[in-house]
Amino acid sequence: MGEIRIPFAKPSIDEDEIAAVVETLRSGWLTTASNAKALEQELAAYCGAKYVNVLNSCTAAMHLCLAAWDIGPGDEVITTPYTFSATANVIVHTGATPVFADIREWDANIDPEMVERAVTPRTKAIIPVHFAGEPCQMDAIMEIARRHNLKVLEDAAHAVGSLYRGRPIGTIGDATAFSFYANKNMTTGEGGALATDDEALSDRVRMLTLHGMTRDAWNRYDAGGSWRYDIQEFGFKDNLTDLAAALGRGQLRRLDAMNEARTRAAQRYFANLADEEHLVLPRFSEENRQAWHLFVVRVKDSSPVPRDDVIRQLAERGIQTSVHFIPLHYFTAYQRLGHWQKGDFPVAEKVFEGAISLPMYQDLSDTDVDDVCAALREILHPTG
Ligand SMILES: *Cc1c(COP(=O)(O)O)cnc(C)c1O
């Protein structure tokens, strides 16, 4: 395998962000403090939510949200099998049972009709995942949730900056989780956030974030702060450091510009590949704004070169790709739960069979996109 010429993903960090992290290092205060608080306020303003809790991952945001809703043994939570394992792992961690609803082929997002069919008297919540940054059909999902009295937690790991019918992702479900992992649209190295309009939820998540300490205890190192604190419940340790938050504040300022750069790259892929007979290009709704976290093409069954070979040959040309996602019910740990077998989610399985995530990041140049597309064409049309 050759050297990587065009990576699959690459963070974009500017000099101001480096300076902000260095300044935080020099300040003598490294963990959660003023930068984390400022990032919470700035994110809330950005996505229009009343409250934001910054956390050390999107996984933590989802886990703490379910825990704060007292979801646990005997409960069911509906999500998609076509996601990163974190989405369903956190359901298992609460003691609840994950229930999968298949996706629609159109955009690889959870199918509201399948959600409706999966609802039982034990269902407590739905976790839709905005695949690649394209918003799920939230009106239909919220309608089902309201009718059955279910909570909705959006996994918006791909969708920071996306709009659903003009509304920012972060203001639609009961809570929304964002990821600031290294390859996401904005990064803090590792990090995440939970957005909600529900003050009680935000307060409980804050307590669960830091061992179950009373809120005042967060300020226990302030001048004049008391050494006394109470542990009110058995919490976790999921806070975001000020070092990470300093980076996140700069990233958020540049988020719209970074997402526009991704959109330009997506448009160039579309223009380049529109007539490629062996590929299905990603679909998106004109009424939404897509954050283009991923650009996922599908190699058709009729292609002379199967998906795995296309990936290998791209790698030989120095082009790194990935696959989003391996359906969760294929994994050993999920198999062991004994609920599913191959064939249970035919649409997710079909979409997975052909999927390739092409390089996509803020600094991907026009030449890079053209190189990827030229390589794809060459590979898909072998001569002789
Ligand atoms: C990246 C990702 C996560 C996990 O995010 P972390 O911040 O790494 O915990 C969750 N869901 C989806 C769909 C993701 O792509």
The ligand as an ORCA input file, in Angstrom:
! r2SCAN-3c Opt
* xyz 0 1
  C     -18.270     10.168     15.618
  C     -19.647      9.658     15.918
  C     -20.097      9.471     17.226
  C     -19.176      9.534     18.410
  O     -18.628     10.768     18.629
  P     -17.526     10.910     19.784
  O     -17.400     12.387     19.959
  O     -16.272     10.281     19.240
  O     -18.030     10.221     20.984
  C     -21.419      9.140     17.444
  N     -22.267      8.960     16.421
  C     -21.872      9.098     15.140
  C     -22.877      8.901     14.059
  C     -20.545      9.421     14.846
  O     -20.143      9.514     13.577
*
